[in-house]
Amino acid sequence: MARDEDLHDSALSDGGSVMTETASVHEQPEPPHVELARNAESLDDEDNTLRPSFIRRVTEALDADDQETVYNLVEPLHPADVADLFELIGPDYRVDLARAINDLLGSEVIAELNDYVRDDLVEELDPDEVAELAGDMETDDAVALIQDLDEEDQQAVLAEMEPEDRAAIESALAYPEDSAGRIMSRDVIAVPEHMTVGDLIDYMREEQDLATEFWEVFIVDPKHRPIGTCALSWILRTPRSIALTDVMKRDQTLIPVTMDQEEVALRFQKYALISAAVVDESGRLVGQITVDDVVHIIQEEASEDILRLSGAGDGDINEPIHLTVRTRLSWLVVNLGTAIIASSVVGMFQGAIARLALLAVLMPIVSGMGGNAGTQTLAVVVRAIATNQLTSSNTIRMILREFRIALANGLSLGVLIGTGTALLFQNPLLGGVIGAAMVINNLVAGLAGIMVPVTLDRLKVDPAVSSAVFVTMATDVMGFFSFLGLAVLSGLA
């Protein structure tokens, strides 16, 4: 049977001409709120962010308890810009702002809010108000709103919701956090395979409870397992008499309901998806994930890996200070331990340093350059693991590649620092020692930069979380040991 684009094109040509009609579209005046938004000059055209002057006007109106002015200023804004306003304004103003704009604080705004800001606002709302907001949201946004609440608050909110909405959210909460089941939307259009294009169009026009935004229709078998998809553009351009099975795309990317959201994002990127069906363990269609959800995942995962490498936690400026201190301090304590280990290596060579003070001056160069080289390799490898570029099939090749890079960089830096040291201090032996130490430490940095994250990944530990600590320790310890040890062995000190 023919399929995909070729069959679809033949279907267009079969069944007669497609009638089109044109209608003159008269330019309508802009709605008052659009004109007001432009006059208010709330947005910076270059950065697409709220202007400081606009934020100041809102806070001044809140200080004056002028709720009418606040409402008039905020009303023209897009929901995403209203969410930005809550994040940019001082925490002390947020509750007053929410009360001032009341009906503007809808589900679209709540869905765009920063997690910490959203949690603060939700705490000020009654369970029935939270339930009303959640009922107006897509399932994935409603889950994001409710999942961070305390168990008692969750149950109170769910008790106020409509039975159908409550069942959908409870089902989503049963899946692991950051899984496809948590982020998927249950608002899908699925139709049986015996339908024609005309049947589908009539169904979508007559059915009142369908999703309002979608890009494709899923065709399912009697067991509700997806067997193909039809893009809306195909449906609109195909004669009514053509069977869906003759124009549907049979090849599709199915997302298991338990798949991690990071892997979901990689599949969307790899196969250039706009939406994808989510299936349960038996292969039944249970929801869909759309590209707008994946954009948020990509941003979240990329930021998460960068921040974890630095040990900065969530790195959210809206995070409570005590949580930030606790996260950062824990990693600083670990770093303190690795620094003590490195200093103990220096302590082993106190006599050599006492005999030649230049060793104390030069040894930070070796360890510092090794640390930088290790960080470069680590960043590349963690990214490669996160994007599935580095797998078990090419690990050996990647190790050899980084070894060659480290050797080339080490030799270049060793010649440079060795020559400079020999000329500056009129001591060729000292130059040779620091040059050799630079080569050794760069090799260690390159190998540690790839072996540490690969090993952690094999042990099912996120390599972005703790790799930097081990790599830094390896380069510091080996940098000091190689430089000072070579100085002693050569008789320099």
KEDRENKOL-697947 format. One record per residue (C-alpha): residue number from 1; x, y, z. Coordinates in nm, 3 decimals, always signed. Each point is the difference from the previous one (the first is absolute). Layout:
! residues N
NUM:X:Y:Z
...
! end
This chain:
! residues 493
1:+0.000:+0.000:+0.000
2:+0.132:+0.346:-0.082
3:+0.073:+0.224:+0.293
4:+0.120:+0.341:+0.125
5:+0.054:+0.290:-0.237
6:-0.015:-0.191:-0.332
7:-0.332:-0.161:+0.080
8:-0.132:+0.322:+0.146
9:+0.082:+0.189:-0.320
10:-0.177:-0.266:-0.207
11:-0.300:+0.024:+0.230
12:-0.020:+0.372:-0.067
13:-0.015:-0.056:-0.372
14:-0.266:-0.274:+0.036
15:-0.356:+0.107:+0.060
16:-0.042:+0.312:-0.203
17:+0.101:+0.357:+0.041
18:+0.014:+0.169:+0.333
19:-0.211:+0.313:+0.011
20:+0.151:+0.301:+0.162
21:-0.149:+0.333:+0.065
22:+0.146:+0.328:+0.100
23:-0.149:+0.268:+0.210
24:+0.118:+0.352:+0.039
25:+0.135:+0.061:+0.344
26:-0.044:+0.354:+0.117
27:+0.256:+0.136:+0.235
28:-0.160:+0.040:+0.340
29:+0.100:+0.263:+0.252
30:+0.216:-0.129:+0.279
31:-0.179:-0.085:+0.324
32:+0.031:+0.270:+0.267
33:+0.220:-0.217:+0.224
34:+0.256:-0.047:-0.279
35:+0.022:+0.372:-0.060
36:+0.027:+0.060:+0.376
37:+0.282:-0.253:+0.025
38:+0.196:+0.186:-0.265
39:-0.065:+0.337:+0.156
40:+0.108:-0.129:+0.339
41:+0.339:-0.092:-0.145
42:+0.023:-0.283:+0.249
43:+0.233:-0.213:-0.211
44:+0.353:+0.068:-0.111
45:-0.003:-0.062:-0.376
46:+0.362:-0.114:-0.008
47:+0.002:-0.243:+0.294
48:-0.375:-0.080:+0.008
49:-0.001:+0.049:+0.376
50:-0.205:+0.227:+0.223
51:+0.153:+0.343:+0.029
52:+0.130:+0.113:+0.342
53:-0.219:+0.310:-0.031
54:-0.308:-0.220:-0.038
55:+0.093:-0.210:+0.305
56:+0.049:+0.322:+0.195
57:-0.344:+0.131:-0.100
58:-0.164:-0.322:+0.116
59:+0.180:+0.001:+0.337
60:-0.084:+0.367:+0.054
61:-0.367:-0.075:-0.064
62:+0.015:-0.293:+0.242
63:+0.164:+0.220:+0.265
64:-0.284:+0.249:-0.045
65:-0.257:-0.285:+0.020
66:-0.130:+0.115:-0.341
67:-0.132:-0.334:-0.125
68:-0.180:+0.155:-0.297
69:+0.325:+0.141:-0.141
70:+0.176:-0.332:+0.058
71:-0.275:-0.183:-0.185
72:+0.008:+0.241:-0.294
73:+0.377:-0.031:-0.027
74:+0.002:-0.381:+0.009
75:-0.314:-0.077:-0.200
76:+0.154:+0.055:-0.347
77:+0.290:-0.237:+0.067
78:+0.034:-0.348:-0.144
79:-0.036:-0.273:+0.266
80:+0.372:-0.082:-0.033
81:+0.086:+0.365:+0.067
82:-0.231:+0.004:+0.303
83:+0.194:-0.302:+0.129
84:+0.326:+0.191:-0.060
85:-0.141:+0.292:+0.197
86:-0.059:-0.224:+0.303
87:+0.359:-0.126:-0.021
88:+0.157:+0.345:-0.049
89:-0.197:+0.182:+0.266
90:+0.108:-0.022:+0.363
91:-0.129:-0.297:+0.202
92:-0.180:+0.235:+0.239
93:-0.216:+0.129:-0.285
94:-0.110:-0.331:-0.153
95:-0.302:-0.073:+0.217
96:-0.128:+0.358:-0.036
97:+0.052:-0.021:-0.376
98:-0.197:-0.324:-0.016
99:-0.289:+0.159:+0.189
100:+0.008:+0.311:-0.219
101:-0.025:-0.182:-0.332
102:-0.230:-0.283:+0.133
103:-0.170:-0.133:-0.317
104:+0.316:+0.056:-0.209
105:+0.184:-0.256:+0.211
106:-0.133:-0.293:-0.202
107:+0.133:-0.341:-0.089
108:+0.209:+0.135:-0.289
109:+0.193:+0.227:+0.236
110:+0.041:-0.267:+0.269
111:+0.135:-0.247:-0.257
112:+0.275:+0.247:-0.100
113:+0.113:+0.087:+0.352
114:+0.335:-0.096:+0.148
115:-0.041:-0.303:+0.228
116:+0.095:+0.182:+0.322
117:-0.213:+0.306:-0.079
118:-0.293:-0.223:-0.092
119:+0.027:-0.195:+0.324
120:-0.001:+0.323:+0.203
121:-0.315:+0.121:-0.175
122:-0.178:-0.334:+0.022
123:+0.054:-0.001:+0.376
124:-0.210:+0.315:+0.017
125:-0.291:-0.157:-0.190
126:-0.278:-0.215:+0.138
127:-0.025:-0.363:-0.121
128:-0.312:+0.075:-0.205
129:+0.182:+0.287:-0.176
130:+0.297:-0.224:-0.080
131:-0.238:-0.270:-0.123
132:-0.173:+0.249:-0.229
133:+0.333:+0.108:-0.149
134:+0.112:-0.361:-0.046
135:-0.328:-0.088:-0.170
136:+0.062:+0.265:-0.266
137:+0.353:-0.122:-0.075
138:+0.141:-0.267:-0.223
139:+0.064:-0.318:+0.196
140:+0.378:+0.045:+0.002
141:-0.025:+0.358:+0.127
142:-0.253:-0.102:+0.267
143:+0.234:-0.276:+0.118
144:+0.288:+0.249:+0.023
145:-0.224:+0.224:+0.212
146:-0.108:-0.273:+0.241
147:+0.299:-0.236:+0.024
148:+0.209:+0.225:+0.226
149:-0.278:+0.050:+0.256
150:+0.006:-0.183:+0.330
151:-0.193:-0.327:+0.005
152:-0.276:+0.156:+0.210
153:-0.033:+0.300:-0.230
154:+0.003:-0.226:-0.307
155:-0.291:-0.202:+0.131
156:-0.191:+0.317:+0.092
157:+0.042:+0.140:-0.352
158:-0.083:-0.330:-0.172
159:-0.315:-0.032:+0.210
160:-0.126:+0.331:-0.146
161:+0.057:-0.102:-0.362
162:-0.237:-0.159:-0.249
163:+0.022:-0.382:+0.010
164:+0.136:-0.024:-0.356
165:+0.272:+0.261:+0.061
166:+0.088:-0.155:+0.336
167:+0.037:-0.346:-0.152
168:+0.231:+0.132:-0.274
169:+0.226:+0.182:+0.246
170:+0.012:-0.290:+0.248
171:+0.098:-0.230:-0.285
172:+0.280:+0.237:-0.108
173:+0.129:+0.037:+0.357
174:+0.034:-0.377:+0.018
175:+0.279:+0.010:-0.260
176:+0.362:+0.075:+0.096
177:+0.102:+0.363:+0.025
178:+0.151:+0.143:-0.323
179:-0.148:-0.289:-0.201
180:-0.210:+0.021:-0.317
181:-0.308:-0.086:+0.206
182:+0.043:+0.317:+0.205
183:+0.045:+0.239:-0.292
184:-0.242:-0.150:-0.253
185:-0.339:+0.143:-0.084
186:-0.301:-0.230:-0.006
187:-0.185:+0.228:-0.240
188:+0.057:-0.201:-0.318
189:-0.218:-0.068:-0.302
190:-0.002:-0.373:-0.072
191:-0.235:-0.158:-0.255
192:-0.055:-0.358:-0.124
193:+0.171:-0.121:-0.315
194:-0.321:-0.061:-0.196
195:-0.076:+0.374:-0.033
196:+0.028:+0.201:-0.318
197:+0.129:+0.355:-0.018
198:-0.356:+0.125:-0.020
199:-0.102:-0.198:+0.307
200:+0.291:+0.151:+0.192
201:-0.083:+0.357:-0.104
202:-0.366:-0.047:+0.100
203:+0.108:-0.153:+0.331
204:+0.231:+0.290:+0.084
205:-0.269:+0.254:-0.087
206:-0.279:-0.167:+0.196
207:+0.187:-0.120:+0.311
208:+0.003:+0.270:+0.266
209:+0.255:-0.143:+0.245
210:+0.302:-0.028:-0.229
211:+0.338:+0.159:+0.061
212:+0.016:+0.361:-0.115
213:+0.362:-0.004:-0.116
214:+0.157:-0.289:-0.191
215:+0.211:-0.066:-0.309
216:-0.083:-0.357:-0.090
217:-0.264:-0.266:+0.050
218:+0.090:-0.348:+0.125
219:-0.156:-0.303:-0.166
220:-0.043:-0.295:+0.238
221:-0.093:-0.366:-0.031
222:-0.284:-0.165:+0.199
223:+0.236:-0.038:+0.299
224:+0.070:+0.376:-0.007
225:+0.357:-0.047:-0.116
226:+0.127:+0.269:-0.240
227:+0.061:-0.131:-0.352
228:+0.054:+0.330:-0.178
229:-0.040:+0.378:-0.004
230:-0.157:+0.257:-0.230
231:+0.123:+0.359:-0.003
232:-0.274:+0.262:-0.011
233:+0.140:+0.136:-0.326
234:-0.050:-0.342:-0.162
235:-0.355:-0.026:+0.131
236:-0.097:+0.343:-0.133
237:+0.143:-0.069:-0.348
238:-0.128:-0.356:-0.052
239:-0.339:-0.087:-0.159
240:-0.263:-0.114:+0.247
241:-0.040:-0.346:-0.147
242:+0.359:-0.109:+0.058
243:+0.054:-0.245:+0.288
244:+0.225:+0.115:+0.282
245:+0.205:-0.317:-0.031
246:+0.090:+0.106:-0.356
247:+0.146:+0.337:+0.098
248:+0.121:-0.048:+0.355
249:+0.368:-0.016:+0.085
250:+0.070:-0.344:+0.140
251:+0.354:+0.066:+0.119
252:-0.019:+0.182:+0.330
253:+0.208:+0.057:+0.310
254:-0.177:-0.140:+0.305
255:+0.098:+0.125:+0.346
256:-0.023:-0.250:+0.289
257:-0.185:+0.154:+0.290
258:+0.293:-0.062:+0.238
259:+0.269:+0.150:-0.225
260:+0.208:+0.276:+0.161
261:-0.083:+0.346:-0.130
262:+0.360:+0.058:-0.108
263:-0.016:-0.302:-0.230
264:-0.336:+0.127:-0.129
265:+0.163:+0.330:-0.096
266:+0.282:-0.182:-0.178
267:-0.251:-0.196:-0.208
268:-0.184:+0.315:-0.099
269:+0.329:+0.157:-0.104
270:+0.126:-0.307:-0.185
271:-0.318:-0.066:-0.199
272:-0.118:+0.365:-0.036
273:-0.334:-0.074:+0.168
274:-0.282:+0.245:+0.062
275:-0.201:-0.242:+0.210
276:+0.026:-0.365:+0.097
277:-0.229:-0.263:+0.146
278:+0.060:-0.126:+0.354
279:-0.081:-0.367:+0.060
280:-0.026:-0.212:+0.315
281:+0.157:-0.340:+0.065
282:-0.259:-0.176:-0.220
283:+0.051:+0.242:-0.289
284:-0.329:+0.185:+0.049
285:-0.019:+0.369:-0.080
286:-0.024:+0.199:+0.324
287:+0.108:+0.351:-0.102
288:+0.226:+0.214:-0.213
289:+0.300:+0.225:+0.045
290:+0.032:+0.312:-0.213
291:+0.300:+0.204:-0.100
292:-0.089:+0.294:+0.227
293:+0.043:-0.230:+0.300
294:+0.333:-0.123:-0.137
295:+0.136:+0.355:-0.035
296:-0.041:+0.044:+0.375
297:+0.164:-0.338:+0.065
298:+0.303:+0.083:-0.216
299:+0.050:+0.331:+0.178
300:-0.049:-0.159:+0.341
301:+0.236:-0.293:-0.062
302:+0.274:+0.215:-0.155
303:-0.009:+0.244:+0.290
304:-0.010:-0.286:+0.250
305:+0.318:-0.163:-0.135
306:+0.193:+0.328:-0.003
307:-0.101:+0.083:+0.355
308:+0.072:-0.349:+0.128
309:+0.351:+0.014:-0.142
310:+0.062:+0.308:+0.213
311:-0.178:-0.138:+0.307
312:-0.238:+0.298:+0.003
313:-0.319:-0.204:+0.045
314:-0.304:+0.126:-0.186
315:+0.165:+0.337:-0.054
316:-0.340:+0.169:+0.011
317:+0.008:+0.360:+0.122
318:-0.349:-0.054:+0.145
319:+0.112:-0.298:+0.209
320:-0.018:+0.063:+0.377
321:+0.337:+0.105:+0.140
322:+0.020:-0.283:+0.255
323:-0.038:-0.261:-0.276
324:+0.267:+0.166:-0.213
325:+0.241:+0.020:+0.294
326:-0.059:-0.364:+0.091
327:+0.061:-0.123:-0.357
328:+0.308:+0.210:-0.069
329:+0.152:-0.056:+0.344
330:-0.021:-0.378:-0.031
331:+0.211:+0.006:-0.316
332:+0.239:+0.257:+0.142
333:+0.061:-0.233:+0.294
334:+0.077:-0.282:-0.244
335:+0.238:+0.231:-0.187
336:+0.162:+0.089:+0.330
337:+0.071:-0.369:+0.054
338:+0.161:-0.039:-0.343
339:+0.207:+0.314:+0.063
340:+0.128:-0.153:+0.324
341:+0.102:-0.314:-0.191
342:+0.189:+0.211:-0.255
343:+0.170:+0.201:+0.273
344:+0.110:-0.321:+0.171
345:+0.190:-0.086:-0.319
346:+0.178:+0.336:+0.022
347:+0.081:-0.078:+0.364
348:+0.191:-0.308:-0.109
349:+0.251:+0.227:-0.174
350:+0.048:+0.270:+0.265
351:+0.374:-0.059:+0.007
352:+0.035:+0.038:-0.377
353:-0.204:+0.320:+0.002
354:+0.212:+0.136:+0.287
355:+0.316:-0.064:-0.201
356:-0.137:+0.161:-0.318
357:-0.271:+0.258:+0.060
358:-0.064:+0.033:-0.375
359:-0.186:-0.332:+0.016
360:-0.270:+0.164:+0.213
361:-0.028:+0.281:-0.255
362:-0.034:-0.227:-0.304
363:-0.201:-0.299:+0.120
364:-0.341:+0.180:-0.010
365:+0.057:+0.048:-0.376
366:+0.017:-0.375:-0.057
367:-0.307:-0.084:+0.207
368:-0.198:+0.297:-0.131
369:+0.063:-0.080:-0.368
370:-0.085:-0.364:+0.065
371:-0.326:+0.102:+0.165
372:-0.095:+0.216:-0.299
373:+0.082:-0.280:-0.245
374:-0.203:-0.247:+0.205
375:-0.298:+0.236:+0.011
376:+0.006:+0.038:-0.379
377:-0.003:-0.377:-0.054
378:-0.262:-0.048:+0.271
379:-0.239:+0.252:-0.157
380:+0.028:-0.166:-0.342
381:-0.048:-0.352:+0.138
382:-0.297:+0.085:+0.225
383:-0.172:+0.166:-0.295
384:+0.077:-0.298:-0.224
385:-0.150:-0.237:+0.258
386:-0.308:+0.219:+0.044
387:-0.063:+0.013:-0.376
388:+0.075:-0.370:-0.059
389:+0.304:+0.083:-0.213
390:+0.217:-0.202:+0.237
391:-0.118:-0.357:+0.051
392:+0.156:-0.336:+0.079
393:+0.062:-0.055:-0.372
394:+0.243:+0.291:-0.038
395:+0.144:+0.045:+0.351
396:+0.342:-0.146:-0.085
397:+0.028:+0.222:-0.307
398:-0.093:+0.303:+0.208
399:+0.261:-0.086:+0.266
400:+0.274:-0.030:-0.266
401:-0.113:+0.326:-0.157
402:+0.020:+0.190:+0.329
403:+0.336:-0.163:+0.076
404:+0.144:+0.134:-0.327
405:-0.148:+0.345:+0.066
406:+0.141:+0.003:+0.355
407:+0.342:-0.111:-0.125
408:+0.010:+0.270:-0.268
409:-0.111:+0.272:+0.243
410:+0.237:-0.124:+0.270
411:+0.300:+0.000:-0.232
412:-0.083:+0.348:-0.130
413:-0.050:+0.146:+0.347
414:+0.300:-0.192:+0.138
415:+0.234:+0.142:-0.264
416:-0.141:+0.348:+0.053
417:+0.019:+0.006:+0.382
418:+0.327:-0.197:+0.007
419:+0.176:+0.237:-0.239
420:-0.134:+0.305:+0.180
421:+0.104:-0.129:+0.342
422:+0.349:-0.096:-0.118
423:+0.058:+0.343:-0.153
424:-0.157:+0.198:+0.286
425:+0.181:-0.176:+0.285
426:+0.312:-0.103:-0.197
427:-0.062:-0.361:+0.106
428:-0.049:-0.249:-0.287
429:-0.057:-0.290:+0.241
430:-0.285:+0.186:+0.171
431:-0.149:+0.071:-0.342
432:+0.021:-0.368:-0.095
433:-0.164:-0.108:+0.326
434:-0.298:+0.233:-0.030
435:-0.038:-0.083:-0.369
436:-0.010:-0.374:+0.070
437:-0.241:+0.052:+0.289
438:-0.229:+0.201:-0.229
439:-0.011:-0.285:-0.251
440:-0.075:-0.259:+0.270
441:-0.273:+0.206:+0.164
442:-0.170:+0.078:-0.333
443:-0.013:-0.372:-0.078
444:-0.150:-0.066:+0.342
445:-0.248:+0.284:-0.054
446:-0.109:-0.135:-0.337
447:-0.043:-0.356:+0.125
448:-0.174:+0.106:+0.322
449:-0.227:+0.235:-0.195
450:-0.139:-0.291:-0.199
451:+0.042:-0.299:+0.231
452:-0.170:+0.156:+0.303
453:-0.331:+0.096:-0.170
454:-0.008:-0.322:-0.206
455:+0.051:-0.210:+0.314
456:-0.268:+0.190:+0.191
457:-0.239:-0.040:-0.293
458:+0.062:-0.376:-0.004
459:-0.078:-0.006:+0.373
460:-0.332:+0.179:-0.071
461:+0.121:+0.318:+0.173
462:-0.060:+0.333:-0.173
463:+0.350:+0.096:-0.124
464:-0.086:+0.368:+0.017
465:-0.050:-0.013:+0.375
466:+0.340:-0.103:+0.137
467:+0.246:-0.037:-0.288
468:+0.159:+0.342:+0.050
469:+0.100:-0.082:+0.358
470:+0.189:-0.316:-0.097
471:+0.162:+0.155:-0.308
472:+0.122:+0.302:+0.197
473:+0.140:-0.224:+0.272
474:+0.183:-0.215:-0.258
475:+0.161:+0.298:-0.176
476:+0.098:+0.176:+0.324
477:+0.151:-0.310:+0.156
478:+0.182:-0.111:-0.313
479:+0.109:+0.355:-0.083
480:+0.170:+0.047:+0.337
481:+0.133:-0.356:+0.015
482:+0.147:-0.006:-0.351
483:+0.168:+0.342:+0.027
484:+0.140:-0.039:+0.349
485:+0.084:-0.368:-0.050
486:+0.194:+0.069:-0.321
487:+0.181:+0.285:+0.174
488:+0.118:-0.240:+0.272
489:+0.090:-0.283:-0.241
490:+0.201:+0.232:-0.223
491:+0.200:+0.129:+0.297
492:-0.133:+0.351:-0.058
493:-0.111:+0.027:+0.367
! end
